[in-house]
Amino acid sequence: MTEGKQIPLLQALREYYNTHFSLDQYEQVVATQPYGNREFGFLLPGNVFIRNRSFHSKQILLEYFQVNVPLSAYAGAVYDQPLSPTLRIQNVQWMGHELVFDLDINEYDSVRVCGCKGREYCHQCWELIQEAAEVMDETLAEDFGYKERIWVFTGGRGLHCWVKDEKTFSYSPRQRDAVVSYMQMIHDPKGQQRVDSLPSAPKLLVSRIYSKTLISFLTRMDEKVIAKATEMSKQRVRRLVKEAKEYQEGTKLSKPLGNWLKKGEEERILKAAILYRYPRIDHKVSIDIRRVVRMPGTVHSSTGLISEIISNPTEFYPDDAMSVWEAIK
Ligand SMILES: [Zn+2]
């Protein structure tokens, strides 16, 4: 982030929305009807949150940004009529909403070994987000066949994935729930961090857990952490790690876990790998069909970073994002 002398956030936002902002990135993530009957929400200066707003045209929405200088801006679902303070989402017919997934670094707090908590992140723990995006993107493409998946840095502590495929636009909360549930392996009733049993997971997902999640758990984590999480001796963990690296490098081994493991150990290792490295998707964001979601191209006011579309989430780090102060320079 920009250090030193910088103009106050509100002044920077005013300049940004009046002279540098465009709706191009927002238009790229929505499947249909970017204006007209779509709902928008804003956090305005003074921390006033408003929603149930629609704009007839791009020009009117741009003017709204210029005049009101929102601290945060969100887009929601499309309805059969434009929304207004007197015609709210409860009073109109819902037509559709892109399928959206949310990954936040704070979801990993119980397994982050770097010491970061909440909104904090570092290169070590941000790898978890990069890996999660890789596993999710592959799952959405291969297991569900979704073609248009756009990844967005929110400007805060994580990523969104917008799926634009037409068939997903009208998905009910139940259908959205089914997609998330398919991918979800960690359930958290009262903070217990329960990992689902592997045999009941879909085959494609299981092979992905072996080839990606397990390998990164064994090759990227400290051996002490692995030993503790798997309840195995240091010597056995060393052998595991060595074989995982050989497997990762290529042809030497045909599978990442050897036959020398004791009964029950393989299951324990996989569950530990899932707990530490597997995607943790915020279920609520995906199933709420009336939710308003941060618009790419707008500023996240608690960091000053601009939410942006990223072409490769597996290589992206938040320092790559532009701040509002850099944008107006
Ligand atoms: Zn960290």
Residues whose N, C-alpha, C, O or C-beta is under 5 A from the ligand:
A	BS01	ZN	C114 C116 Y121 C122 Q124 C125
